[in-house]
Amino acid sequence: MALPNIGLDWNKDDEHEEKGNNQSDNQAASPEKKSLLPKFEFKIADKPKSDLSPKEKKENKSSSVKKVIVWFTIIILAGSTIGYFGLSQLTDGASATQPNQFKVGNTVFYALEDNTFGTLIKNSNNQDIPILFRLDPRNAENIPMQEIAVQHILNYKKVYLAFSPNADEFPKYVVAATEVARITSLYGLETITAFTEDAEPVQLDVPIKDCDAVGLGVAVVKFQLGETGVTVEDGCVLVSGKTPDDIVSAADKLGYNLVGIKI
């Protein structure tokens, strides 16, 4: 399945041009290569968890769940979750090799200042689309993946991204799901976040789905703790990691393959 044509201006000038700068174009410093991947910050509670009353713990959990659901929805609706950035900022408008440029297989990547990695992919109109990943592509080969997982997602019209709302470091599961959702949404797939069990308190606006929901045009991608990698069981795509951070990396490994970068 080819990526759709997305009409964006990749060469938009920087809107925050410094005033009073008399340097020539040749003397001016090259713009820093920055990432536009969504950033997630998790603040520490004012009081240690052990000092919180049961009611306060329940309220904090509910607030956290609601916030990450809102972030997930905003990112999908914004259409910018693929991590777009100006093409000129990525390549400096030059064909020569850049200091931050390297290749993995036949794909050229650019290391950005916040430790994300950008590359260019083609859409159905043969246009270059910039895309960013958190996972260093040079380390992607260390994460095993069953390639059939791609077809178990792209061959369906609806995709549920499911994880437990009661998991430790729950927001990182949302980050992992977002890494996949930003790509499935580009293919026009209806992408829905879901819980594998009820949250505490129950979130009525979030469906409960697990691997048994696979079928009838519906795919399920489940994010869970386990051996790091991407596997398929009974048609269900499992994105697993020994830690929540490993789950995010495994999600990016899947993301690379969803856009045709088999590394």
Secondary structure, 3 states (H helix, E strand, C coil): CCCCCCCCCCCCCCCCCCCCCCCCCCCCCCCCCCCCCCCCCCCCCCCCHHHCCHHHHHHHHHHHHHHHHHHHHHHHHHCCCCCCCCHHHHHCCCCCCCCCEEEECCEEEEECCCCCEEEEEECCCCCEEEEEECCCHHHHHHCCECCHHHHHHHCCCEEEEEECCCCCCHHHHHHHHHHHHHHHCCCCCEEEEEECCCCCCCCCCCCECCHHHCECCEEEEEEEECCCEEEEECCEEEEEECCHHHHHHHHHHHHHHHCCCCC
